């Protein structure tokens, strides 16, 4: 099974949009071994299975952001159509729409990846709470250490490059 789709390949294709962890239709189609058009047709035939919290259409701004983040989405730059984004629940629902053996196995691997990411986030939150408790317990002598640890735990800030010449 690990030969089919490596977990890091899946992790690299999970993005955060609108506060949700999602996968783009193009990447899912590639993982399932079908064309994006075929995946989207199957979804449209079963649209009642995909409410807004399972799947949504990406906006133009989000599409441009995705293109800058992920190199293999560069061809989307030249298309008028906007891709679909599937949440974890939407990916789970895809297993009922795409019924090939490969789709089932890939789906299992994707769901395991989402679960793994959720566990990692939970562990990160637990660590943050423990650090805050320790900070309250000890006085100012370790303030510099706690500040440095918090900076390391914080997500990196995205710096926007100025447009034009300097």
N, C-alpha and C positions, 0 to 999 in steps of 0.2 A: 504493500500500500504506500509506503513512504517513497517508492520509486515513482508512483503516479504523480503526486504533487508534494513537493517539499514544504514543510510548515513555514519556513522563512519566506518562501515565494508568496504564500498567502498573506503572511503578516505585512509584507511590503506593499500589498495591494488593499489594505484596509486603511481608509481615510476617515477623517472626522469632518462631517458637514452638518450644519444646523444642530450641532450638539450631539450628533449620533455617529457611531462607528458604522461605516458603510463600505460596500464594494460596488464598483462601477460595472455596468452591464458588459462592457467590452472585456474586462478582465475575467468576469465570471464565464462568459462564453468561451474564452480561451482555455480556462481551466477545465470546463466541461467538454471541450473538443468539438464545439459547434460554432457556427457563425453567429455574430451578434444579432443579425437580422432574424435568425431562426429562434434564438432565445427570446427576443422581444415579441415575436409572433406568438410563441407559446404563452407568454405572459398575457398578451392582449386577448387571446382566446379564453383565458381564465382570469380576467381582470378582477372579478369579484373576490378572488383569493388574496388580492394585494391591496389592502386599504393603505391610506396615507402613511401610517406608522410602519408599514412593511416596505414601501417603495415610493419614491418620488422622482420627479423630473428635475434634473440639475439646472440651475439658472445660468445665464450667460456668464455672469461674474464668477460663479462657482466653477464653471467649465474652464474659464481662463486660469483660475487659481490651480485647478487640477493639472492643467497642461504645464504650468511652471513647476509644479511639484514632481510630476512623474513624466520622465522622458518618453516612455512608450505610448503616452496619450497624445503625442505631438500631432498625429494625423487628425485628431478631433478639431484642431485649429482651423482646418479648411472645410469643415462640414457645417451645414446650417442646422442640422438636427442636434438636439441636446440629449445627452445620455441619461439613462435611468440610474439611480442609486438605490441599492437594496440594503436594508438594515439586516441585522442578524436574523430577525423573524422572517424577513423577505427571502433570505437565503434558505432558511429552513423550509419555507413554503415552495421554493423552486424544486425541491425533491419530489413534490407531488405533481409538478407540471412536466419536468423532464424525467423520463422514466427509464433511461438507459442505465446499465450497470455502472458505467464510468461516472455518470451524474450522481448516482447514489453514493459511491465511494468518495468522490470529491466533496460532496456535501457533508459527509461525516467528518472529513478532515477539516473543512472550513468551520464547522460548528465547534470542533475541538479547539481550533485556533482562537475563536471568539471567547470560548470559556477560559482558555489560558490567559488571554489578555485581561479578562475581567478579574481573574485571581491575582494577576500582577498589580492591577490598579488597587484592589482591596488591600494587598500587602503594603503598597505604597502609602495608602491612607492610614493604616495601622502604625506604620513606622513614623509618620508625621505626628500622630497623636501621642505616641510614646516620647518622641523628641520634645514636644511641647510640655508634657508632664515633667520630664527631666529638667527642662529649662526653668519651670516654676520652682522646682525643688532646690536647685542650686542658685546661689546668688550671682552677682555680676562678674565674678572672676572667670566664668566660662562663656561670657556673652559673645566674645569674638568667635569662639569655636562653634557655638550654636548658630550664629549668623552665617558663617561659612558653610555649615551643613545645609542650612535652609536654601542658600543660593545654589548649591549643588543639586538639591531636590527639585527646585523650581523648573518648570518647562522653559526651554530657551525662547527668548523673545525674537520675533521675526522683525528684522530690520529691513525697511523698504528703501531701496536704492532711489536716489533722486533721479528724475528724468531730465535728460539734456546734458549739456556740457558744463563743466565747472570752470 
